[in-house]
Amino acid sequence: MNAPPPAGKSATTAITNHMVRLVREGEAEHICFLLALRATETQSLPKTFKDVTKLQADSKKRCLESCLEELKSLKDRDVYEIVDLLKGRKVVKNHWVFNIKPDGHY
């Protein structure tokens, strides 16, 4: 790979040309993935559901909407059934995993 051009307009032009070439070669999905990955590096993602309440309003809203969408999807596919806990049995535990997908969704 060539050395990066000096900062300024020529650098911006070179980066733009490089991005256009990647898109033309069918690498748009890869670019989206890299941008989403970079976004996860620059912002902290919640580790627990409780951490969602500490996010900025727009991020919190997106996380909560994604959680509700996931729960609806599980319910629509009959993935689980809520039943009374039998004596001597333990509850199946779960946890949320928060990440930003390559398409930018939570």
Number of C-alpha atoms within 10 A of each C-alpha: 3 4 5 10 13 10 8 8 10 12 13 13 12 14 14 12 12 12 15 13 13 15 14 10 9 10 14 15 13 14 16 15 17 14 15 18 16 12 14 15 10 8 8 10 19 18 13 12 15 9 11 19 15 11 15 9 11 8 15 16 14 14 23 15 13 15 16 12 12 12 12 12 12 12 12 10 8 9 9 9 7 5 6 6 9 8 6 5 7 8 7 5 5 6 8 10 11 16 17 16 13 16 14 14 11 17
